[in-house]
Amino acid sequence: MKPRSLLRRAVRFFLICIALVLLAVAALVATSWHCELQSQIAAPTREPAERKAATAGIKDYARPEDDIYLSYPEWYIVWSYQEKADFQEKHLPSGFPYFGAARQYWNSYCCISQLIRGKYAFNGGEQLMLVIIGTSFSVEYILKGIYEKTIGRLSEWSSGGQPVEEDQYAYQVAREYADFVHIRPFYEFHFARQVPGLWSKTPFWGAHLVRKWERKAFLTVDYTFEAFYCWLIQIATHLTYGEEPADTYAWIDNADKTLLQQLPRVKIVQQAGPRVFIVDLPRYQEFTVLAGELADRDIHFVEIAGNSRITFSVLAPQSWQYDRADAQPLFSAPILTRPELKRAVLGCDVASLSAVVKTLRSEGIGVEHIYDY
């Protein structure tokens, strides 16, 4: 057969595979587009004139309030990567529920879409971003799921279900990545550096050669593709939104200046009144940690990023319910690898956040994440 004919067949086969994967994503989206909301949200309120005037000179003080909802599906990907890393610590990867995780992403997107519909103006840029990263996440998990549950499972069988050095290396990378995306955007992770490490830190020869060589080949392709994809997303994000800010502003009261100065990650921007301050706080998971520390010191939020509403998630037993009036359960989903637990998403007024955090802690329920715009 002529080389040109072989190339045409290879291209045709590749396009058919891509079409099938995209059809699988479309089917997965269609079957996931159902959400049982536990409560509705109120329309946003305007920032009081006196606070708006006091913060007028602070650049980028306010962020769109709908970010507290639209950021959840993106963070679901973070939780899924964390769940996958936790799973790989003690299990081989073929057992991870890749398809279920992709379905949960689109279910969370459905819930968020229903919550904000009619309450906020349509945010085309954020919605497009969620569709793009959701599609790429789904494609990644569908392809990995198909591979790991066929060739990967055969490879595991060849080793008698025993992990090899490459499995341990993959777990370490998964854990490092899961920790990284808690504090920085996922596309900044250096997957390209993991390929040389794979080949230099794991021996070429050893027990269970079939599994070792299959893992080396698969992980090399996986990390290379991930590096290329992250590079593309980083370029697209910077061109569209510029550099993503790593901090956010909050208006707090019942605070003591000396005490705030003892918290290195809290920067006082200005004092707005007796025991009232505007502060600069880190975003992402660090914000959640700091919010807990401020609550412990009985410091109260008045507004965050110029807004009066906030959402947060907790991990709790399936039977757990929050029945107090200061926060509203929005929706929940089971933890796929730990079905006795669920991730519950709740909303509350910013002014109630510190009290809610303390109440949850008294019940033995920790706040997983506060969606800080």
C-alpha positions as CSV (number, residue, x, y, z in Angstrom):
1,M,0.0,0.0,0.0
2,K,1.3,3.4,-0.9
3,P,2.4,5.8,1.9
4,R,-0.1,8.4,0.8
5,S,-3.0,5.9,1.1
6,L,-1.8,4.8,4.5
7,L,-1.7,8.5,5.7
8,R,-5.2,9.1,4.4
9,R,-6.5,6.0,6.3
10,A,-4.7,7.1,9.4
11,V,-6.2,10.6,9.2
12,R,-9.6,9.1,8.6
13,F,-9.3,6.8,11.5
14,F,-8.1,9.6,13.8
15,L,-11.1,11.8,12.7
16,I,-13.5,9.0,13.3
17,C,-12.1,8.5,16.8
18,I,-12.4,12.2,17.6
19,A,-16.0,12.2,16.3
20,L,-16.9,9.2,18.5
21,V,-15.3,10.8,21.6
22,L,-17.2,14.0,20.9
23,L,-20.4,12.0,20.5
24,A,-19.7,10.3,23.8
25,V,-19.2,13.8,25.4
26,A,-22.5,15.0,23.9
27,A,-24.3,11.9,25.2
28,L,-22.8,12.3,28.6
29,V,-23.9,16.0,28.7
30,A,-27.4,15.1,27.6
31,T,-27.8,12.4,30.3
32,S,-26.3,14.7,33.0
33,W,-28.5,17.7,32.3
34,H,-30.7,17.3,35.3
35,C,-30.4,18.9,38.7
36,E,-32.5,18.8,41.8
37,L,-32.0,22.1,43.5
38,Q,-32.7,22.2,47.2
39,S,-33.4,26.0,47.2
40,Q,-33.4,29.0,44.9
41,I,-31.2,32.1,45.2
42,A,-32.3,35.7,45.6
43,A,-31.6,38.5,43.1
44,P,-28.3,40.3,43.9
45,T,-28.4,43.5,46.0
46,R,-26.5,46.7,45.3
47,E,-23.5,47.7,47.3
48,P,-24.5,50.5,49.8
49,A,-23.5,53.9,48.6
50,E,-21.2,54.7,51.6
51,R,-19.2,51.5,51.0
52,K,-19.1,52.0,47.3
53,A,-17.7,55.6,47.8
54,A,-15.1,54.3,50.4
55,T,-13.8,51.7,47.9
56,A,-14.0,53.8,44.7
57,G,-10.3,54.4,44.7
58,I,-9.3,50.7,45.1
59,K,-8.5,49.2,41.7
60,D,-10.3,45.9,41.0
61,Y,-12.0,46.0,44.4
62,A,-15.3,44.5,43.1
63,R,-15.7,41.4,41.1
64,P,-18.9,40.0,39.4
65,E,-21.1,38.4,42.0
66,D,-22.1,35.5,39.7
67,D,-18.5,34.3,40.0
68,I,-19.4,32.6,43.3
69,Y,-21.6,30.3,41.3
70,L,-19.8,30.1,38.0
71,S,-16.5,29.2,39.7
72,Y,-18.0,26.0,41.2
73,P,-17.8,23.8,38.0
74,E,-14.1,24.8,37.5
75,W,-13.4,23.9,41.1
76,Y,-15.2,20.6,40.7
77,I,-12.4,19.6,38.3
78,V,-10.0,20.4,41.2
79,W,-11.9,18.2,43.5
80,S,-12.0,15.4,40.9
81,Y,-8.2,15.5,40.5
82,Q,-7.8,15.5,44.3
83,E,-10.2,12.5,44.5
84,K,-8.2,10.7,41.8
85,A,-5.0,11.3,43.7
86,D,-6.5,10.0,46.9
87,F,-7.8,6.9,45.0
88,Q,-4.4,6.2,43.4
89,E,-2.7,6.2,46.7
90,K,-4.1,2.7,47.5
91,H,-5.7,1.6,44.2
92,L,-4.6,1.0,40.6
93,P,-6.1,3.6,38.2
94,S,-8.5,1.3,36.3
95,G,-10.9,1.3,39.2
96,F,-11.4,5.1,39.2
97,P,-14.9,6.2,38.0
98,Y,-13.7,8.4,35.1
99,F,-17.1,8.4,33.3
100,G,-19.0,9.2,36.5
101,A,-16.7,12.1,37.3
102,A,-17.3,13.6,33.8
103,R,-21.0,13.2,34.3
104,Q,-20.8,15.0,37.7
105,Y,-19.1,18.0,36.1
106,W,-22.0,18.6,33.7
107,N,-24.5,18.0,36.4
108,S,-22.8,20.7,38.5
109,Y,-22.9,23.0,35.5
110,C,-26.6,22.3,35.1
111,C,-27.2,23.1,38.7
112,I,-25.3,26.4,38.5
113,S,-27.1,27.4,35.2
114,Q,-30.5,26.8,36.8
115,L,-29.5,28.8,39.9
116,I,-28.4,32.0,38.2
117,R,-30.8,32.0,35.2
118,G,-32.8,35.2,35.4
119,K,-30.9,36.5,38.4
120,Y,-27.8,37.7,36.6
121,A,-27.0,38.9,33.1
122,F,-25.6,36.2,30.9
123,N,-21.8,36.0,31.3
124,G,-20.8,34.8,27.9
125,G,-17.1,34.7,28.6
126,E,-17.4,32.6,31.7
127,Q,-20.0,30.3,30.2
128,L,-17.8,29.7,27.2
129,M,-14.8,29.0,29.4
130,L,-16.8,26.4,31.4
131,V,-18.0,24.7,28.3
132,I,-14.4,24.5,26.9
133,I,-12.8,23.2,30.1
134,G,-15.7,20.9,30.7
135,T,-15.4,19.4,27.3
136,S,-11.7,19.0,27.6
137,F,-12.1,17.5,31.1
138,S,-14.7,15.1,29.7
139,V,-12.6,14.1,26.7
140,E,-9.6,13.5,29.0
141,Y,-11.6,11.3,31.4
142,I,-13.4,9.4,28.6
143,L,-10.2,8.6,26.8
144,K,-8.4,7.6,30.0
145,G,-11.4,5.6,31.2
146,I,-11.6,3.7,27.9
147,Y,-7.8,3.0,28.0
148,E,-7.5,2.2,31.7
149,K,-10.5,-0.2,31.7
150,T,-9.2,-2.1,28.7
151,I,-5.4,-2.0,28.0
152,G,-4.6,-0.6,31.4
153,R,-6.6,-3.4,33.1
154,L,-4.8,-6.0,31.0
155,S,-1.6,-4.4,32.1
156,E,-2.6,-4.6,35.7
157,W,-3.5,-8.3,35.3
158,S,-0.1,-9.0,33.9
159,S,1.5,-7.7,37.1
160,G,-1.0,-9.7,39.3
161,G,-2.6,-6.4,40.4
162,Q,0.7,-5.3,41.9
163,P,1.8,-1.6,41.4
164,V,5.1,-0.9,39.8
165,E,7.5,2.0,40.3
166,E,5.7,3.9,37.5
167,D,2.4,3.6,39.3
168,Q,4.0,5.1,42.4
169,Y,5.5,7.9,40.2
170,A,2.0,8.6,38.7
171,Y,0.5,8.8,42.1
172,Q,3.2,11.3,43.2
173,V,2.5,13.5,40.2
174,A,-1.2,13.2,40.7
175,R,-0.8,14.3,44.3
176,E,1.5,17.2,43.4
177,Y,-1.0,18.3,40.7
178,A,-4.0,18.1,43.1
179,D,-2.1,20.2,45.7
180,F,-1.0,22.7,43.1
181,V,-4.4,23.5,41.7
182,H,-5.7,24.4,45.1
183,I,-3.6,27.6,45.0
184,R,-2.8,28.2,41.3
185,P,-4.6,27.8,38.0
186,F,-4.3,24.3,36.6
187,Y,-2.6,25.4,33.4
188,E,0.5,26.7,35.3
189,F,1.4,23.2,36.4
190,H,4.6,22.0,34.6
191,F,3.6,18.6,33.1
192,A,6.5,18.8,30.7
193,R,8.9,18.4,33.6
194,Q,7.3,15.1,34.6
195,V,8.3,13.2,31.4
196,P,12.1,13.4,32.1
197,G,11.4,12.5,35.8
198,L,9.4,9.4,34.7
199,W,12.3,8.1,32.8
200,S,15.1,9.1,35.2
201,K,13.4,8.2,38.5
202,T,11.9,4.8,37.5
203,P,14.2,1.9,36.3
204,F,13.8,0.5,32.8
205,W,14.1,-3.1,34.0
206,G,12.5,-4.8,36.9
207,A,9.6,-6.9,38.0
208,H,6.4,-7.0,35.9
209,L,8.0,-5.6,32.7
210,V,4.8,-5.5,30.7
211,R,3.2,-3.2,33.3
212,K,6.3,-1.1,33.6
213,W,6.7,-0.5,29.9
214,E,3.0,0.0,29.3
215,R,3.0,2.7,32.1
216,K,6.1,4.4,30.7
217,A,4.5,4.7,27.3
218,F,1.1,5.7,28.5
219,L,2.3,8.3,31.0
220,T,4.8,9.8,28.5
221,V,2.0,10.4,26.1
222,D,-0.4,11.6,28.9
223,Y,2.1,14.1,30.4
224,T,3.1,15.4,26.9
225,F,-0.5,16.0,25.9
226,E,-1.3,17.6,29.2
227,A,1.7,20.0,28.9
228,F,0.6,21.0,25.4
229,Y,-3.0,21.5,26.4
230,C,-2.0,23.6,29.5
231,W,0.2,25.8,27.3
232,L,-2.7,26.4,24.9
233,I,-5.2,27.3,27.7
234,Q,-2.6,29.6,29.4
235,I,-2.2,31.5,26.2
236,A,-5.9,31.7,25.5
237,T,-6.6,32.8,29.1
238,H,-4.0,35.5,29.1
239,L,-5.2,36.8,25.8
240,T,-8.8,36.9,26.9
241,Y,-8.6,37.9,30.6
242,G,-4.9,39.0,31.1
243,E,-3.1,37.7,34.2
244,E,-5.5,36.3,36.8
245,P,-5.2,38.2,40.1
246,A,-4.1,36.1,43.0
247,D,-5.9,38.2,45.7
248,T,-9.2,39.7,46.5
249,Y,-10.5,42.5,48.8
250,A,-12.8,42.2,51.7
251,W,-14.6,44.6,54.1
252,I,-14.4,43.3,57.7
253,D,-15.4,44.6,61.1
254,N,-14.9,43.7,64.7
255,A,-11.2,43.6,63.9
256,D,-8.2,44.8,65.8
257,K,-5.3,46.4,63.8
258,T,-2.6,44.8,66.0
259,L,-4.2,41.4,65.6
260,L,-4.5,41.8,61.8
261,Q,-0.8,42.7,61.6
262,Q,0.0,39.3,63.1
263,L,-1.6,37.5,60.2
264,P,1.1,37.7,57.4
265,R,-1.4,36.9,54.6
266,V,-3.8,39.7,55.6
267,K,-2.8,43.1,54.2
268,I,-4.6,46.2,55.5
269,V,-5.6,48.4,52.6
270,Q,-7.3,51.1,54.7
271,Q,-9.2,51.6,57.9
272,A,-12.9,52.5,57.2
273,G,-14.0,53.1,60.8
274,P,-13.5,52.0,64.4
275,R,-12.5,48.3,64.1
276,V,-13.5,48.3,60.5
277,F,-11.0,47.6,57.7
278,I,-10.6,46.9,54.0
279,V,-8.1,44.1,53.6
280,D,-6.4,42.3,50.8
281,L,-6.6,38.5,51.1
282,P,-5.2,35.6,48.9
283,R,-7.7,33.9,46.7
284,Y,-8.3,30.2,46.1
285,Q,-7.8,27.7,48.9
286,E,-5.8,30.1,51.0
287,F,-8.9,32.3,51.3
288,T,-10.8,29.5,52.8
289,V,-8.1,28.8,55.4
290,L,-7.9,32.5,56.3
291,A,-11.7,32.9,56.5
292,G,-11.6,30.2,59.2
293,E,-8.8,31.9,61.1
294,L,-10.7,35.2,61.1
295,A,-13.9,33.5,62.2
296,D,-11.9,32.0,65.1
297,R,-11.0,35.5,66.2
298,D,-14.6,36.6,65.9
299,I,-13.8,38.9,63.0
300,H,-16.8,39.4,60.6
301,F,-17.0,39.9,56.9
302,V,-19.2,42.7,55.7
303,E,-18.6,42.2,52.0
304,I,-16.2,40.3,49.8
305,A,-15.1,41.7,46.4
306,G,-17.9,44.3,46.7
307,N,-20.6,41.7,47.1
308,S,-23.0,40.5,49.8
309,R,-23.5,36.8,48.9
310,I,-21.1,33.9,49.0
311,T,-21.2,30.1,48.4
312,F,-19.2,27.4,50.0
313,S,-19.0,23.6,49.9
314,V,-18.6,21.0,52.7
315,L,-17.9,17.3,52.8
316,A,-20.4,15.5,55.0
317,P,-22.2,12.2,55.6
318,Q,-25.0,11.5,53.2
319,S,-27.6,11.9,55.9
320,W,-26.3,15.4,57.0
321,Q,-28.5,18.4,56.5
322,Y,-28.0,22.1,57.4
323,D,-31.3,23.3,58.9
324,R,-30.4,26.7,60.2
325,A,-31.8,29.9,58.6
326,D,-28.4,31.6,58.2
327,A,-27.4,29.5,55.2
328,Q,-29.3,27.8,52.3
329,P,-28.5,24.3,50.9
330,L,-28.3,24.7,47.1
331,F,-27.4,21.2,45.8
332,S,-25.3,18.2,46.6
333,A,-23.5,15.2,44.9
334,P,-22.1,12.0,46.2
335,I,-18.3,11.5,46.4
336,L,-17.9,8.8,43.8
337,T,-15.0,6.9,45.5
338,R,-16.5,7.3,49.0
339,P,-20.3,6.9,48.5
340,E,-20.9,7.4,52.2
341,L,-20.0,11.1,51.8
342,K,-21.5,13.9,49.8
343,R,-20.3,17.3,48.7
344,A,-23.0,19.9,49.7
345,V,-23.0,23.4,48.2
346,L,-24.6,26.1,50.4
347,G,-25.0,29.9,50.1
348,C,-25.3,32.6,52.7
349,D,-25.0,36.3,53.2
350,V,-21.4,37.4,53.5
351,A,-22.3,38.9,56.9
352,S,-23.2,35.5,58.2
353,L,-20.2,33.6,56.8
354,S,-18.1,33.7,60.0
355,A,-21.0,32.5,62.2
356,V,-21.8,29.7,59.7
357,V,-18.2,28.5,59.6
358,K,-18.1,28.4,63.4
359,T,-21.5,26.5,63.5
360,L,-20.2,23.9,61.0
361,R,-17.0,23.4,63.0
362,S,-19.1,22.8,66.2
363,E,-20.9,20.1,64.3
364,G,-17.6,18.5,63.2
365,I,-18.1,19.6,59.5
366,G,-15.3,21.5,57.9
367,V,-15.7,23.9,55.1
368,E,-14.1,22.4,52.0
369,H,-13.9,25.7,50.0
370,I,-15.3,29.2,49.9
371,Y,-15.9,30.3,46.3
372,D,-14.3,33.7,46.7
373,Y,-15.0,35.3,43.3
